[in-house]
Amino acid sequence: MRRSQRTGNRYLAGVVIAFALLFFAVGTLGPAHHSPYYLAIVPVPAAIALFLGWRAWFVQNERSTAYSAAALILLVAVLGFSHLLPRSHP
């Protein structure tokens, strides 16, 4: 694998890790922590995305991009579907 491609994959993995941490922080501090579905829509997807980001960071082949893409798709899907859940008021 070329060095520039490896650098790009690492950059993408770093973005994924940052988004997973941001997703967790905003989900924990925002209104989602009042939801009865909190565990399913914040910490679990964030942990999975963080794990996939770490895997993407340390893998030295083409699978790095697949791990990063899977993590980003997971976070966007959870964010989209979480708006369909019933709202609870504190």
HELIX and SHEET records of a PDB file:
HELIX    1   1 ARG A    3  LEU A   29  1                                  27    
HELIX    2   2 PRO A   31  HIS A   34  5                                   4    
HELIX    3   3 TYR A   38  ILE A   41  1                                   4    
HELIX    4   4 PRO A   43  PHE A   58  1                                  16    
HELIX    5   5 ARG A   63  SER A   82  1                                  20    
END                                                                             
